[in-house]
Amino acid sequence: MAGGRISVRDELRSVIFWQAVLAEFVGMFFFIFIGVSSISAWDRPNIPSQVQISLAFGLGLATFVHVTAHISGGHLNPAVSLAFLAMHKISPVRCLAYTLAQIVGAIIAAGMVKAVTPAAVAGGIGATTPGTDVADWQAFLMEVFLTAQLVIVIFATVDSRRKSPGGSGPLAIGISVAVAHLAAVSIP
Protein backbone atom coordinates (compact mmCIF):
# COMPACT_ATOMS: atom_id res chain seq x y z
CA MET A 1 0.00 0.00 0.00
CA ALA A 2 1.62 3.27 -1.15
CA GLY A 3 0.41 6.68 0.02
CA GLY A 4 -2.59 5.21 1.87
CA ARG A 5 -4.03 3.65 -1.29
CA ILE A 6 -4.62 -0.04 -1.70
CA SER A 7 -2.90 -1.67 -4.66
CA VAL A 8 -4.92 -3.17 -7.50
CA ARG A 9 -3.58 -6.60 -6.61
CA ASP A 10 -4.62 -6.23 -2.96
CA GLU A 11 -8.03 -4.89 -3.94
CA LEU A 12 -8.63 -7.83 -6.30
CA ARG A 13 -7.61 -10.26 -3.53
CA SER A 14 -9.95 -8.68 -1.00
CA VAL A 15 -13.12 -10.56 -0.03
CA ILE A 16 -14.73 -7.21 0.78
CA PHE A 17 -14.09 -6.04 -2.80
CA TRP A 18 -15.80 -9.11 -4.28
CA GLN A 19 -18.70 -8.83 -1.82
CA ALA A 20 -19.20 -5.27 -3.05
CA VAL A 21 -19.08 -6.35 -6.70
CA LEU A 22 -21.61 -9.10 -5.96
CA ALA A 23 -23.84 -6.59 -4.17
CA GLU A 24 -23.82 -4.37 -7.28
CA PHE A 25 -24.75 -7.37 -9.44
CA VAL A 26 -27.58 -8.52 -7.14
CA GLY A 27 -28.91 -5.00 -6.54
CA MET A 28 -28.92 -4.19 -10.26
CA PHE A 29 -30.52 -7.54 -11.09
CA PHE A 30 -33.50 -6.97 -8.79
CA PHE A 31 -33.84 -3.27 -9.65
CA ILE A 32 -33.98 -4.02 -13.38
CA PHE A 33 -36.15 -7.11 -12.90
CA ILE A 34 -38.72 -5.04 -11.00
CA GLY A 35 -38.52 -2.05 -13.36
CA VAL A 36 -38.66 -3.97 -16.64
CA SER A 37 -41.47 -6.14 -15.28
CA SER A 38 -43.45 -2.96 -14.62
CA ILE A 39 -43.22 -1.82 -18.26
CA SER A 40 -43.95 -5.14 -19.92
CA ALA A 41 -46.87 -4.50 -22.27
CA TRP A 42 -49.65 -6.82 -21.19
CA ASP A 43 -53.04 -6.93 -22.85
CA ARG A 44 -55.87 -4.61 -21.79
CA PRO A 45 -56.93 -3.86 -19.13
CA ASN A 46 -53.51 -4.58 -17.63
CA ILE A 47 -51.52 -1.89 -19.47
CA PRO A 48 -49.07 -0.31 -16.98
CA SER A 49 -49.61 3.36 -16.16
CA GLN A 50 -46.95 6.05 -15.99
CA VAL A 51 -47.42 6.22 -12.22
CA GLN A 52 -47.07 2.43 -11.85
CA ILE A 53 -43.86 2.44 -13.90
CA SER A 54 -42.44 5.43 -12.00
CA LEU A 55 -43.18 3.89 -8.61
CA ALA A 56 -41.75 0.50 -9.60
CA PHE A 57 -38.46 2.03 -10.73
CA GLY A 58 -38.26 4.58 -7.90
CA LEU A 59 -39.21 2.28 -5.04
CA GLY A 60 -37.26 -0.61 -6.56
CA LEU A 61 -34.10 1.52 -6.65
CA ALA A 62 -34.68 2.94 -3.16
CA THR A 63 -35.05 -0.59 -1.81
CA PHE A 64 -31.91 -1.98 -3.41
CA VAL A 65 -29.76 1.09 -2.71
CA HIS A 66 -30.77 0.58 0.92
CA VAL A 67 -29.89 -3.13 0.70
CA THR A 68 -26.48 -2.60 -0.93
CA ALA A 69 -25.31 0.78 0.40
CA HIS A 70 -23.39 -0.61 3.37
CA ILE A 71 -21.68 -3.22 1.17
CA SER A 72 -20.84 -1.43 -2.08
CA GLY A 73 -22.13 2.10 -1.73
CA GLY A 74 -25.32 1.17 -3.61
CA HIS A 75 -24.35 2.65 -6.98
CA LEU A 76 -26.56 0.38 -9.14
CA ASN A 77 -25.85 2.52 -12.20
CA PRO A 78 -22.69 2.82 -14.33
CA ALA A 79 -23.15 6.62 -14.50
CA VAL A 80 -23.07 6.76 -10.71
CA SER A 81 -19.94 4.58 -10.56
CA LEU A 82 -18.27 6.82 -13.16
CA ALA A 83 -19.22 9.90 -11.17
CA PHE A 84 -17.71 8.37 -8.03
CA LEU A 85 -14.56 7.56 -10.02
CA ALA A 86 -14.36 11.14 -11.31
CA MET A 87 -14.66 12.41 -7.73
CA HIS A 88 -11.90 9.99 -6.60
CA LYS A 89 -14.32 8.19 -4.28
CA ILE A 90 -13.61 4.75 -5.82
CA SER A 91 -10.66 3.25 -7.65
CA PRO A 92 -10.61 2.62 -11.42
CA VAL A 93 -10.60 -1.16 -10.85
CA ARG A 94 -13.64 -0.89 -8.56
CA CYS A 95 -15.44 1.31 -11.11
CA LEU A 96 -14.75 -1.20 -13.86
CA ALA A 97 -15.80 -4.18 -11.73
CA TYR A 98 -18.98 -2.42 -10.55
CA THR A 99 -19.88 -1.38 -14.10
CA LEU A 100 -19.40 -4.91 -15.45
CA ALA A 101 -21.41 -6.38 -12.57
CA GLN A 102 -24.20 -3.84 -13.15
CA ILE A 103 -24.33 -4.54 -16.90
CA VAL A 104 -24.33 -8.31 -16.44
CA GLY A 105 -26.95 -8.04 -13.69
CA ALA A 106 -29.18 -5.91 -15.94
CA ILE A 107 -28.84 -8.27 -18.91
CA ILE A 108 -29.65 -11.34 -16.82
CA ALA A 109 -32.61 -9.53 -15.22
CA ALA A 110 -34.02 -8.63 -18.64
CA GLY A 111 -33.58 -12.25 -19.69
CA MET A 112 -35.42 -13.43 -16.58
CA VAL A 113 -38.31 -11.03 -17.27
CA LYS A 114 -38.48 -12.46 -20.79
CA ALA A 115 -38.42 -15.99 -19.38
CA VAL A 116 -41.34 -15.37 -17.01
CA THR A 117 -43.40 -13.33 -19.49
CA PRO A 118 -45.88 -15.43 -21.47
CA ALA A 119 -45.09 -15.57 -25.19
CA ALA A 120 -48.63 -14.42 -25.94
CA VAL A 121 -48.02 -10.99 -24.39
CA ALA A 122 -48.63 -8.73 -27.36
CA GLY A 123 -46.28 -5.84 -26.60
CA GLY A 124 -43.26 -7.81 -25.47
CA ILE A 125 -41.08 -6.75 -22.59
CA GLY A 126 -39.99 -3.31 -21.61
CA ALA A 127 -39.49 -1.46 -24.87
CA THR A 128 -38.16 1.99 -23.94
CA THR A 129 -37.84 3.75 -27.26
CA PRO A 130 -38.50 7.46 -27.87
CA GLY A 131 -41.85 8.41 -29.34
CA THR A 132 -42.19 8.79 -33.10
CA ASP A 133 -41.99 12.59 -32.90
CA VAL A 134 -38.96 12.65 -30.59
CA ALA A 135 -35.59 13.13 -32.29
CA ASP A 136 -32.63 11.06 -31.09
CA TRP A 137 -30.85 14.19 -29.85
CA GLN A 138 -33.92 15.18 -27.80
CA ALA A 139 -34.12 11.75 -26.17
CA PHE A 140 -30.37 11.83 -25.50
CA LEU A 141 -30.56 15.32 -23.96
CA MET A 142 -33.47 14.27 -21.74
CA GLU A 143 -31.47 11.25 -20.58
CA VAL A 144 -28.43 13.45 -19.84
CA PHE A 145 -30.46 15.84 -17.69
CA LEU A 146 -32.30 13.09 -15.84
CA THR A 147 -29.06 11.22 -15.16
CA ALA A 148 -27.43 14.47 -13.97
CA GLN A 149 -30.25 15.14 -11.50
CA LEU A 150 -29.90 11.59 -10.18
CA VAL A 151 -26.14 11.99 -9.67
CA ILE A 152 -26.70 15.37 -7.95
CA VAL A 153 -29.20 13.80 -5.55
CA ILE A 154 -26.82 10.92 -4.83
CA PHE A 155 -23.88 13.22 -4.12
CA ALA A 156 -26.06 15.42 -1.91
CA THR A 157 -27.18 12.31 -0.06
CA VAL A 158 -23.67 10.94 0.58
CA ASP A 159 -21.97 14.28 1.27
CA SER A 160 -20.15 13.85 4.59
CA ARG A 161 -20.35 17.62 5.21
CA ARG A 162 -24.15 17.60 5.00
CA LYS A 163 -25.92 18.27 8.25
CA SER A 164 -28.74 15.82 7.66
CA PRO A 165 -32.15 16.69 9.06
CA GLY A 166 -32.85 12.94 9.08
CA GLY A 167 -34.70 10.97 6.52
CA SER A 168 -33.56 8.27 4.16
CA GLY A 169 -30.84 8.70 1.54
CA PRO A 170 -31.98 5.64 -0.41
CA LEU A 171 -35.55 6.94 -0.41
CA ALA A 172 -34.39 10.34 -1.72
CA ILE A 173 -32.50 8.55 -4.51
CA GLY A 174 -35.54 6.41 -5.32
CA ILE A 175 -37.80 9.48 -5.40
CA SER A 176 -35.33 11.08 -7.81
CA VAL A 177 -35.73 8.10 -10.15
CA ALA A 178 -39.52 8.11 -9.77
CA VAL A 179 -39.64 11.84 -10.60
CA ALA A 180 -37.43 11.24 -13.66
CA HIS A 181 -39.80 8.56 -14.87
CA LEU A 182 -42.81 10.79 -14.25
CA ALA A 183 -41.10 13.47 -16.36
CA ALA A 184 -39.97 11.25 -19.21
CA VAL A 185 -42.24 8.21 -19.62
CA SER A 186 -45.05 10.12 -21.28
CA ILE A 187 -42.92 11.99 -23.83
CA PRO A 188 -44.70 11.25 -27.14
C-alpha positions in Angstrom: 0.0 0.0 0.0 1.6 3.3 -1.2 0.4 6.7 0.0 -2.6 5.2 1.9 -4.0 3.7 -1.3 -4.6 0.0 -1.7 -2.9 -1.7 -4.7 -4.9 -3.2 -7.5 -3.6 -6.6 -6.6 -4.6 -6.2 -3.0 -8.0 -4.9 -3.9 -8.6 -7.8 -6.3 -7.6 -10.3 -3.5 -9.9 -8.7 -1.0 -13.1 -10.6 0.0 -14.7 -7.2 0.8 -14.1 -6.0 -2.8 -15.8 -9.1 -4.3 -18.7 -8.8 -1.8 -19.2 -5.3 -3.1 -19.1 -6.3 -6.7 -21.6 -9.1 -6.0 -23.8 -6.6 -4.2 -23.8 -4.4 -7.3 -24.8 -7.4 -9.4 -27.6 -8.5 -7.1 -28.9 -5.0 -6.5 -28.9 -4.2 -10.3 -30.5 -7.5 -11.1 -33.5 -7.0 -8.8 -33.8 -3.3 -9.7 -34.0 -4.0 -13.4 -36.2 -7.1 -12.9 -38.7 -5.0 -11.0 -38.5 -2.0 -13.4 -38.7 -4.0 -16.6 -41.5 -6.1 -15.3 -43.4 -3.0 -14.6 -43.2 -1.8 -18.3 -44.0 -5.1 -19.9 -46.9 -4.5 -22.3 -49.6 -6.8 -21.2 -53.0 -6.9 -22.8 -55.9 -4.6 -21.8 -56.9 -3.9 -19.1 -53.5 -4.6 -17.6 -51.5 -1.9 -19.5 -49.1 -0.3 -17.0 -49.6 3.4 -16.2 -46.9 6.1 -16.0 -47.4 6.2 -12.2 -47.1 2.4 -11.8 -43.9 2.4 -13.9 -42.4 5.4 -12.0 -43.2 3.9 -8.6 -41.8 0.5 -9.6 -38.5 2.0 -10.7 -38.3 4.6 -7.9 -39.2 2.3 -5.0 -37.3 -0.6 -6.6 -34.1 1.5 -6.7 -34.7 2.9 -3.2 -35.1 -0.6 -1.8 -31.9 -2.0 -3.4 -29.8 1.1 -2.7 -30.8 0.6 0.9 -29.9 -3.1 0.7 -26.5 -2.6 -0.9 -25.3 0.8 0.4 -23.4 -0.6 3.4 -21.7 -3.2 1.2 -20.8 -1.4 -2.1 -22.1 2.1 -1.7 -25.3 1.2 -3.6 -24.3 2.7 -7.0 -26.6 0.4 -9.1 -25.9 2.5 -12.2 -22.7 2.8 -14.3 -23.2 6.6 -14.5 -23.1 6.8 -10.7 -19.9 4.6 -10.6 -18.3 6.8 -13.2 -19.2 9.9 -11.2 -17.7 8.4 -8.0 -14.6 7.6 -10.0 -14.4 11.1 -11.3 -14.7 12.4 -7.7 -11.9 10.0 -6.6 -14.3 8.2 -4.3 -13.6 4.7 -5.8 -10.7 3.2 -7.7 -10.6 2.6 -11.4 -10.6 -1.2 -10.9 -13.6 -0.9 -8.6 -15.4 1.3 -11.1 -14.7 -1.2 -13.9 -15.8 -4.2 -11.7 -19.0 -2.4 -10.6 -19.9 -1.4 -14.1 -19.4 -4.9 -15.5 -21.4 -6.4 -12.6 -24.2 -3.8 -13.2 -24.3 -4.5 -16.9 -24.3 -8.3 -16.4 -27.0 -8.0 -13.7 -29.2 -5.9 -15.9 -28.8 -8.3 -18.9 -29.6 -11.3 -16.8 -32.6 -9.5 -15.2 -34.0 -8.6 -18.6 -33.6 -12.3 -19.7 -35.4 -13.4 -16.6 -38.3 -11.0 -17.3 -38.5 -12.5 -20.8 -38.4 -16.0 -19.4 -41.3 -15.4 -17.0 -43.4 -13.3 -19.5 -45.9 -15.4 -21.5 -45.1 -15.6 -25.2 -48.6 -14.4 -25.9 -48.0 -11.0 -24.4 -48.6 -8.7 -27.4 -46.3 -5.8 -26.6 -43.3 -7.8 -25.5 -41.1 -6.7 -22.6 -40.0 -3.3 -21.6 -39.5 -1.5 -24.9 -38.2 2.0 -23.9 -37.8 3.8 -27.3 -38.5 7.5 -27.9 -41.9 8.4 -29.3 -42.2 8.8 -33.1 -42.0 12.6 -32.9 -39.0 12.7 -30.6 -35.6 13.1 -32.3 -32.6 11.1 -31.1 -30.8 14.2 -29.8 -33.9 15.2 -27.8 -34.1 11.8 -26.2 -30.4 11.8 -25.5 -30.6 15.3 -24.0 -33.5 14.3 -21.7 -31.5 11.2 -20.6 -28.4 13.4 -19.8 -30.5 15.8 -17.7 -32.3 13.1 -15.8 -29.1 11.2 -15.2 -27.4 14.5 -14.0 -30.2 15.1 -11.5 -29.9 11.6 -10.2 -26.1 12.0 -9.7 -26.7 15.4 -7.9 -29.2 13.8 -5.5 -26.8 10.9 -4.8 -23.9 13.2 -4.1 -26.1 15.4 -1.9 -27.2 12.3 -0.1 -23.7 10.9 0.6 -22.0 14.3 1.3 -20.2 13.9 4.6 -20.3 17.6 5.2 -24.1 17.6 5.0 -25.9 18.3 8.3 -28.7 15.8 7.7 -32.1 16.7 9.1 -32.9 12.9 9.1 -34.7 11.0 6.5 -33.6 8.3 4.2 -30.8 8.7 1.5 -32.0 5.6 -0.4 -35.6 6.9 -0.4 -34.4 10.3 -1.7 -32.5 8.6 -4.5 -35.5 6.4 -5.3 -37.8 9.5 -5.4 -35.3 11.1 -7.8 -35.7 8.1 -10.1 -39.5 8.1 -9.8 -39.6 11.8 -10.6 -37.4 11.2 -13.7 -39.8 8.6 -14.9 -42.8 10.8 -14.2 -41.1 13.5 -16.4 -40.0 11.3 -19.2 -42.2 8.2 -19.6 -45.0 10.1 -21.3 -42.9 12.0 -23.8 -44.7 11.2 -27.1 
